[in-house]
Amino acid sequence: MPLHQQIAARLEQAFSQQGFAEPSVAELKTAADVSLRTLYRHFPSKEAMVIGALEHRHARYLGFLSDGEPPPGKDALRHLFKRLGDWMKNDAPHGCLSMSAFVAFPGHPQIVAAVRHHKQDMVALMARLSGRPDLAQALFLLHEGASAAWPLLGEQAIHAAENAALQLLEGLPS
């Protein structure tokens, strides 16, 4: 893995564990296991570090969700929500890192753009997995709701969202 990606991966972990307000650049340098000069060469500001971490996480999350993905339909949605539960348990116990960044850096154009890109890709994924582009926004909202509710409800949030998604898929004509 190239150094830039290694640093982004380590930044992702640091932000996931500590949030965005806590870690100083010095702490991020330590977490990235590089010199300050190297960190700034790859990510010239804390905001650039956040964006690098978000972009790395986005690619990792999409890859994680697609691993073992069945053909579009009910089984693909079941797979998605199972993978979401696994992700939340192991990689995002405090909730969605993208939305945390959005809240921590309100109005920062590049961070907002990175979060928007991630969420638009999730809508497209919902359209593809369900085979129902007309339901993509509603399925996306169920995914987002489960992610947001995870820190309080855990698996209950995943199961409720999955059940609602399957009902939505079954309840409307194709």
Solvent accessible surface area in square Angstrom, and as a share of the most:
residue,aa,sasa,rsa
1,M,139,0.62
2,P,87,0.55
3,L,72,0.36
4,H,81,0.36
5,Q,87,0.39
6,Q,58,0.26
7,I,0,0.00
8,A,5,0.04
9,A,23,0.18
10,R,81,0.30
11,L,0,0.00
12,E,1,0.00
13,Q,75,0.33
14,A,4,0.03
15,F,1,0.00
16,S,19,0.12
17,Q,128,0.57
18,Q,78,0.34
19,G,29,0.28
20,F,10,0.04
21,A,99,0.77
22,E,129,0.58
23,P,1,0.00
24,S,52,0.34
25,V,35,0.20
26,A,63,0.49
27,E,84,0.38
28,L,0,0.00
29,K,62,0.26
30,T,96,0.56
31,A,39,0.30
32,A,0,0.00
33,D,109,0.57
34,V,24,0.14
35,S,61,0.39
36,L,79,0.39
37,R,196,0.72
38,T,19,0.11
39,L,0,0.00
40,Y,85,0.32
41,R,157,0.57
42,H,47,0.21
43,F,8,0.03
44,P,99,0.62
45,S,42,0.27
46,K,44,0.19
47,E,55,0.25
48,A,25,0.19
49,M,0,0.00
50,V,0,0.00
51,I,30,0.15
52,G,7,0.07
53,A,0,0.00
54,L,8,0.04
55,E,101,0.45
56,H,35,0.16
57,R,16,0.06
58,H,23,0.10
59,A,66,0.52
60,R,78,0.28
61,Y,11,0.04
62,L,49,0.24
63,G,41,0.39
64,F,49,0.20
65,L,4,0.02
66,S,47,0.31
67,D,90,0.47
68,G,66,0.63
69,E,49,0.22
70,P,36,0.22
71,P,106,0.67
72,P,84,0.53
73,G,19,0.18
74,K,83,0.35
75,D,88,0.45
76,A,0,0.00
77,L,0,0.00
78,R,100,0.36
79,H,34,0.15
80,L,0,0.00
81,F,0,0.00
82,K,127,0.54
83,R,45,0.17
84,L,1,0.00
85,G,3,0.03
86,D,32,0.16
87,W,9,0.03
88,M,4,0.02
89,K,110,0.47
90,N,110,0.56
91,D,33,0.17
92,A,3,0.03
93,P,63,0.40
94,H,134,0.60
95,G,11,0.10
96,C,28,0.17
97,L,11,0.06
98,S,10,0.06
99,M,77,0.34
100,S,49,0.32
101,A,0,0.00
102,F,80,0.33
103,V,113,0.65
104,A,47,0.36
105,F,34,0.14
106,P,106,0.67
107,G,64,0.62
108,H,49,0.22
109,P,96,0.60
110,Q,105,0.47
111,I,0,0.00
112,V,24,0.14
113,A,54,0.42
114,A,16,0.12
115,V,6,0.03
116,R,134,0.49
117,H,95,0.42
118,H,15,0.07
119,K,24,0.10
120,Q,107,0.47
121,D,43,0.23
122,M,0,0.00
123,V,28,0.16
124,A,60,0.46
125,L,13,0.07
126,M,0,0.00
127,A,19,0.15
128,R,120,0.44
129,L,4,0.02
130,S,6,0.04
131,G,44,0.43
132,R,28,0.10
133,P,99,0.63
134,D,101,0.53
135,L,8,0.04
136,A,5,0.04
137,Q,116,0.51
138,A,41,0.32
139,L,0,0.00
140,F,25,0.10
141,L,115,0.57
142,L,44,0.22
143,H,5,0.02
144,E,28,0.13
145,G,37,0.36
146,A,3,0.02
147,S,6,0.04
148,A,77,0.59
149,A,29,0.22
150,W,24,0.09
151,P,67,0.42
152,L,162,0.81
153,L,95,0.47
154,G,19,0.18
155,E,69,0.31
156,Q,124,0.55
157,A,7,0.05
158,I,4,0.02
159,H,99,0.44
160,A,63,0.49
161,A,7,0.05
162,E,30,0.14
163,N,81,0.41
164,A,37,0.29
165,A,0,0.00
166,L,22,0.11
167,Q,124,0.55
168,L,50,0.25
169,L,21,0.10
170,E,104,0.47
171,G,59,0.57
172,L,78,0.39
173,P,116,0.73
174,S,138,0.89
